[in-house]
Amino acid sequence: MLSSLMIAVAAAGCAFRYGQAGSYLQPMAEYGVSYVSGGDSEAGMDAMLAIADRFNVRLTMVDAARGDPLPDAAILVSSQDGRSILHASATGPMFYLRLPTGVYWLAIGYQGWVRTRDIAVDGQALDMTFRLPVRTLEDDWLLCSSPRGNVAVTAVW
């Protein structure tokens, strides 16, 4: 079951998305879990910070190498018994949720990479930053060269 949950997180395109119009944040709910995402601009970050105290789990996703904010990460939260209680896609680098007291399995997926963590939710808010590897266009190129007679043929994919 764990592997199917990991696949679900890695497939960010399957995650439920919702919009953010300007600095207006629209909280959503799935299986009784309230959540909101944003922070893709300075105004968006300010709006998220203004409502942070309403949520007890606050996630931020950044590029592991550069520290740049990462939007569009897939978020999966499962109960201790493995039941999925939230599957969403972040619309910005900040993702806040309100979970009942308990122990949960949290997975964050981005470009095929997945970071997981067990979390215990109690009376204290959890602030977590996930540093995820980012593939750039340069990572997807392959340079091949082979001699053909007196001419070297080079191909780039």
C-alpha positions as CSV (number, residue, x, y, z in Angstrom):
1,M,0.0,0.0,0.0
2,L,2.9,2.3,0.8
3,S,4.2,2.0,-2.8
4,S,0.9,3.0,-4.2
5,L,0.8,6.1,-2.0
6,M,4.3,7.0,-3.2
7,I,3.2,6.7,-6.8
8,A,0.2,8.9,-6.1
9,V,2.4,11.6,-4.7
10,A,5.0,11.4,-7.5
11,A,2.1,11.8,-10.0
12,A,1.5,15.4,-9.2
13,G,-0.7,15.9,-12.2
14,C,-3.3,13.7,-10.6
15,A,-3.5,15.9,-7.5
16,F,-6.5,18.1,-6.9
17,R,-5.8,21.7,-7.7
18,Y,-7.6,24.9,-6.8
19,G,-7.1,28.5,-7.7
20,Q,-5.8,31.6,-6.0
21,A,-7.0,34.9,-7.4
22,G,-4.4,37.6,-6.5
23,S,-3.9,37.7,-2.8
24,Y,-7.3,36.1,-2.1
25,L,-6.8,32.7,-0.6
26,Q,-9.6,30.1,-0.8
27,P,-9.3,27.5,2.0
28,M,-10.3,24.0,0.8
29,A,-11.2,20.8,2.7
30,E,-10.8,17.1,2.0
31,Y,-12.0,14.4,4.4
32,G,-12.5,17.2,7.0
33,V,-8.9,18.5,6.6
34,S,-8.8,22.3,5.9
35,Y,-5.9,23.5,3.7
36,V,-4.7,26.4,1.7
37,S,-1.8,27.1,-0.6
38,G,-0.1,30.1,-2.1
39,G,2.9,32.4,-1.7
40,D,4.0,32.6,-5.3
41,S,4.5,36.3,-5.1
42,E,5.3,38.8,-2.3
43,A,1.6,39.7,-1.9
44,G,0.8,35.9,-1.9
45,M,3.4,35.3,0.8
46,D,2.0,38.2,2.9
47,A,-1.5,36.7,2.6
48,M,-0.3,33.3,3.6
49,L,1.6,34.6,6.6
50,A,-1.5,36.6,7.7
51,I,-3.5,33.4,8.1
52,A,-0.8,31.1,9.3
53,D,-2.1,31.0,12.9
54,R,-5.3,29.3,11.6
55,F,-3.4,26.2,10.6
56,N,-1.3,23.7,12.7
57,V,0.9,22.3,10.0
58,R,2.7,24.8,7.7
59,L,4.8,23.5,4.8
60,T,7.2,25.4,2.6
61,M,8.8,23.7,-0.5
62,V,12.1,25.0,-1.9
63,D,14.7,24.1,-4.5
64,A,17.4,22.1,-2.6
65,A,20.3,23.6,-4.6
66,R,19.2,27.3,-4.8
67,G,16.6,27.8,-2.1
68,D,14.1,29.1,-4.7
69,P,10.4,28.6,-3.9
70,L,8.7,25.6,-5.6
71,P,5.1,25.7,-6.6
72,D,3.1,22.7,-7.8
73,A,4.3,20.1,-5.3
74,A,2.0,17.2,-4.6
75,I,1.0,16.8,-1.0
76,L,-0.2,13.5,0.5
77,V,-1.2,13.0,4.1
78,S,-2.1,9.5,5.4
79,S,-3.3,8.4,8.8
80,Q,-1.3,6.1,11.0
81,D,-3.2,3.1,9.6
82,G,-2.3,4.1,6.0
83,R,-5.6,5.7,5.0
84,S,-5.2,8.7,2.7
85,I,-6.8,11.7,4.2
86,L,-5.5,14.5,1.9
87,H,-4.2,14.5,-1.6
88,A,-3.6,17.9,-3.1
89,S,-1.4,20.0,-5.3
90,A,0.2,23.1,-3.9
91,T,-0.5,26.2,-6.0
92,G,2.5,28.0,-4.4
93,P,5.6,27.2,-2.3
94,M,3.5,27.5,0.9
95,F,0.9,24.9,2.0
96,Y,-0.9,25.1,5.3
97,L,-3.3,22.5,6.7
98,R,-5.2,21.9,9.9
99,L,-5.1,18.3,11.2
100,P,-6.7,16.8,14.2
101,T,-4.3,15.6,17.0
102,G,-2.6,12.4,16.0
103,V,0.3,10.8,14.1
104,Y,0.4,11.1,10.3
105,W,2.6,10.1,7.3
106,L,3.4,13.1,5.1
107,A,4.7,12.9,1.6
108,I,5.8,15.8,-0.7
109,G,6.4,15.0,-4.4
110,Y,8.0,17.2,-7.0
111,Q,9.3,16.2,-10.5
112,G,9.3,12.6,-9.6
113,W,11.2,13.1,-6.3
114,V,9.4,12.3,-3.0
115,R,10.2,13.3,0.5
116,T,8.4,11.6,3.4
117,R,8.1,12.2,7.0
118,D,6.1,11.0,10.0
119,I,4.6,13.9,11.9
120,A,2.9,14.1,15.3
121,V,0.3,16.8,15.6
122,D,-0.5,18.1,19.1
123,G,-1.1,21.5,20.5
124,Q,2.0,23.1,18.9
125,A,2.1,24.3,15.3
126,L,4.6,22.5,13.0
127,D,6.6,24.6,10.5
128,M,8.5,22.4,8.0
129,T,10.6,23.3,5.0
130,F,11.1,20.6,2.4
131,R,14.2,21.0,0.1
132,L,13.5,19.1,-3.1
133,P,15.9,18.5,-6.0
134,V,14.9,20.3,-9.2
135,R,15.7,19.0,-12.7
136,T,16.6,21.8,-15.0
137,L,16.6,21.6,-18.8
138,E,20.4,21.1,-18.7
139,D,19.8,17.9,-16.7
140,D,17.7,16.5,-19.6
141,W,20.3,17.0,-22.3
142,L,22.6,14.2,-23.6
143,L,25.5,15.1,-25.8
144,C,26.8,12.4,-28.1
145,S,29.6,12.7,-30.6
146,S,30.9,10.1,-33.0
147,P,33.3,10.4,-35.9
148,R,32.0,9.8,-39.5
149,G,34.8,9.8,-41.9
150,N,36.6,13.1,-41.5
151,V,33.6,14.8,-39.9
152,A,32.4,14.5,-36.3
153,V,28.7,14.2,-36.0
154,T,27.2,15.6,-32.8
155,A,23.7,15.2,-31.6
156,V,21.9,16.8,-28.7
157,W,18.8,15.3,-27.1
